Every structure is written in C-alpha cells, then in structure tokens.
Amino acid sequence: MIPHERLDPMQQWIRDGGGRRRLRAVGVAPDDYVLDFGGYRGDGVADLRATYDCFVHVFEPVPTFANVIAARFAGDEKVQLHRCAVGSTDGTLNLHLSDDGSGAFVPGRVIEVPVRAAGSLAPELPRDIAVAEINIEGGEFDLIPALESSGLLPRIRRLFIQFHPISQTSNQDRRTCQAILSRTHTCDWNYPFVWESWSRKPQP
C-alpha cells in the first residue's frame, strides 16, 4: 500500500472516505439552513434532505440543471431553488457547459446565465446559516470575497469549498481566499484543490 503522505490530494481524499466524511461532518438539525452553490442535478441536496431533513437554498444557473432540480424537489417546501450564480455584482456570466464541470473557465458550449450580487441576496437569506457548500468550477474566487463584503461570510457556521486550478494565478487566488476566510473561520481540514472545511471562530 502506498504511504498516505505519498498520495496526491485526490488519492488521499478517496482513501480517507472524503465524500462520506464531508456529509457526516455537516451535522445540521432539521431547522437549520444550508446553502448549496453549484447544485448541478441536485444529488447533494438529496443527500442533505435524506440525512438531515434540513432546509436547503440551492443555486444553479444552468437552466437544464435547474429544471432537473425543480422537478426532483417539486413540492418539497424545504428546498428553495435560485436559478442564478452568485458573485460580486448583479449581471450575467458566460458559462461553458460540461456536465458537472460546467463553469466559466472550462471548454464547452457557451450560454449566458444570470448572476446575483451577494450583497443584494444577503437580506433574503437566513441570519444564521449552518453550512455553505461551494463547488462552482472557479467561481469561488469571486464568490468568497463577495460573501465577505456582503456580510454573509460571518453568518455561515461552516463552509465546504472545492477550489479549482483554472489559471496560472489559481494558487495565489486560493491563498487570497484562505486569508479572507481566516478572518472569521478556522480551517478544519484541507485537501488542496479537492475539498477543504472551514468552521466559524467563536463570536464575541
């Protein structure tokens, strides 16, 4: 067996049972709220609903995927679908379609999708948010500063984030986001460019 320290981060994540570990680590109650940025076809929402019976705000800007989520959770009052991306400003974004890897920085057919500014969205979301899951194919580098500037970041108890190497500056961009996160949160565990977990520091 290959020693753990010689595995790359993805291999370590798989060996450590990362997907199950992340779901177990959520630890929310039925009256808690989770934000799912990058809902895709709703598998993550389904896992959260089945495991914790919590409320979920899911953000999915790609119409095809959003339609799947809408149909899958029709009649479920604990799931609220937002057909948009979230960033620093209101507007639109060109996304490249590539199944679960769809995003602004991957090859694929291009579509234009709406973007909501985190600042305009913040008043519509619960004051206390148990968890935010972020898997948006490079959009995290814009979203995380937007969460801070909007005041949403300190309202989130725990974040699970998948950073993506989309350019030559991605390592520095990730460090910049981690510096922002470290003002209000502490890193629990970190598999670089796979998944990492951040928990909110005790508040005064």
C-alpha positions in Angstrom: 0.0 0.0 0.0 1.3 3.5 -0.9 2.1 5.6 2.2 -0.6 8.2 2.8 2.0 11.1 2.6 2.9 10.0 -1.0 -0.6 10.2 -2.3 -1.8 13.2 -4.1 -4.7 15.2 -2.5 -7.4 13.4 -4.5 -6.0 10.0 -3.7 -5.8 11.0 0.0 -9.4 12.2 -0.2 -10.6 9.0 -1.7 -8.6 6.8 0.8 -10.0 8.8 3.7 -13.6 8.3 2.5 -13.8 12.0 1.8 -17.4 12.2 0.4 -18.8 10.3 3.4 -16.6 12.3 5.8 -17.9 15.6 4.4 -21.6 14.5 4.6 -21.1 13.3 8.2 -19.3 16.5 9.1 -22.2 18.7 8.1 -24.0 17.9 11.4 -27.1 20.1 10.9 -30.5 19.9 12.5 -33.9 19.8 10.8 -34.5 23.6 11.4 -31.0 24.5 10.1 -30.3 26.1 6.7 -27.7 25.0 4.1 -26.5 27.0 1.0 -25.5 24.8 -1.9 -23.6 26.8 -4.5 -23.5 24.7 -7.7 -26.4 22.4 -7.3 -25.9 20.6 -10.7 -28.7 17.9 -10.7 -29.4 18.0 -7.0 -27.6 15.0 -5.7 -26.0 17.0 -2.9 -29.4 18.4 -2.0 -30.9 14.9 -1.9 -28.2 13.7 0.4 -28.7 16.6 2.8 -32.5 16.2 2.8 -32.3 12.5 3.4 -29.7 12.7 6.1 -30.7 15.8 8.0 -34.1 16.9 6.9 -32.7 20.5 6.8 -33.7 23.5 4.7 -31.6 24.0 1.5 -31.1 27.0 -0.7 -29.6 25.7 -3.9 -28.0 27.9 -6.5 -27.9 26.6 -10.1 -27.7 29.0 -13.0 -27.7 26.4 -15.9 -31.3 26.1 -17.0 -31.1 22.4 -17.9 -29.7 21.5 -14.5 -32.0 23.9 -12.6 -35.0 22.3 -14.3 -33.9 18.9 -13.1 -33.6 20.2 -9.5 -37.0 21.9 -9.8 -38.7 18.7 -10.9 -36.8 16.5 -8.5 -37.8 18.6 -5.4 -41.3 19.7 -6.6 -43.5 20.0 -3.6 -40.6 19.9 -1.1 -41.0 23.2 0.8 -37.6 22.8 2.4 -35.8 23.2 -0.9 -35.6 26.7 -2.4 -34.1 26.9 -5.9 -32.3 30.0 -7.1 -31.7 30.0 -10.8 -28.6 32.1 -10.7 -24.9 32.3 -10.0 -23.8 34.4 -7.1 -20.9 36.9 -7.3 -19.7 40.4 -6.5 -22.2 42.2 -8.8 -25.5 41.7 -10.5 -25.3 40.9 -14.2 -24.7 37.9 -16.5 -21.9 35.4 -16.9 -20.9 33.2 -19.9 -20.8 29.6 -18.7 -19.3 26.7 -20.7 -21.4 23.5 -20.5 -19.5 20.4 -19.5 -21.9 18.4 -17.3 -20.9 18.6 -13.6 -17.8 20.5 -14.6 -19.8 23.4 -16.2 -18.4 26.8 -15.4 -16.9 30.0 -16.8 -13.4 28.6 -17.2 -13.8 25.2 -18.9 -14.3 24.3 -22.6 -17.9 23.6 -23.9 -20.9 25.2 -25.4 -21.4 28.7 -24.1 -24.6 30.0 -22.5 -25.3 33.3 -20.7 -26.7 33.0 -17.2 -27.8 35.5 -14.6 -25.7 36.5 -11.6 -27.0 37.9 -8.3 -24.7 40.1 -6.2 -24.2 38.5 -2.8 -25.0 41.9 -1.3 -28.4 42.0 -2.8 -29.1 38.4 -1.9 -28.0 38.7 1.7 -31.2 40.2 3.1 -33.2 37.3 1.6 -31.2 34.6 3.4 -31.5 33.4 7.0 -29.5 35.3 9.6 -27.8 32.1 10.8 -26.6 29.6 8.1 -25.4 26.2 9.2 -23.3 25.3 6.2 -22.4 26.6 2.8 -21.1 24.1 0.1 -19.2 25.8 -2.7 -18.4 23.8 -5.9 -18.6 26.2 -8.8 -15.7 25.5 -11.1 -13.6 28.6 -10.4 -16.4 31.0 -9.5 -15.3 30.6 -5.8 -12.5 33.1 -6.4 -15.2 35.8 -6.9 -17.8 34.4 -4.5 -15.7 34.2 -1.4 -14.7 37.9 -1.4 -18.3 38.7 -2.2 -19.5 36.7 0.8 -17.2 38.7 3.0 -18.1 42.1 1.6 -21.8 41.4 1.8 -21.6 40.4 5.4 -22.8 36.8 4.6 -19.5 35.1 5.5 -19.7 35.6 9.3 -23.3 34.3 9.2 -22.1 30.9 8.0 -21.1 28.4 10.6 -19.2 26.1 8.3 -18.0 26.1 4.7 -17.0 23.2 2.5 -15.1 24.6 -0.5 -13.7 23.0 -3.7 -11.1 25.2 -5.2 -10.3 24.7 -8.9 -6.9 25.3 -10.7 -8.3 27.4 -13.6 -5.3 29.6 -14.3 -1.7 30.3 -13.5 -2.8 32.5 -10.6 -5.1 29.9 -9.0 -2.6 29.1 -6.3 -2.3 32.7 -5.3 -6.1 33.3 -5.7 -6.7 30.4 -3.3 -4.3 31.8 -0.8 -6.1 35.1 -1.0 -9.4 33.5 -0.4 -8.0 31.5 2.5 -6.7 34.7 4.0 -10.2 36.2 3.8 -11.7 33.0 5.3 -9.2 33.0 8.2 -10.6 36.4 9.4 -13.8 34.7 10.6 -13.2 30.9 10.2 -10.6 28.3 11.1 -9.6 25.6 8.6 -10.6 22.1 10.0 -9.0 20.0 7.2 -7.6 20.6 3.8 -7.1 18.5 0.7 -5.7 21.1 -1.7 -7.9 21.7 -4.8 -10.1 18.8 -3.8 -12.2 19.9 -0.7 -11.5 21.9 2.5 -13.6 22.6 5.5 -13.7 25.9 7.5 -15.5 26.4 10.8 -16.6 29.8 12.2 -14.5 31.1 15.1 -16.3 31.7 18.4 -18.1 35.0 18.2 -17.9 37.6 21.0 
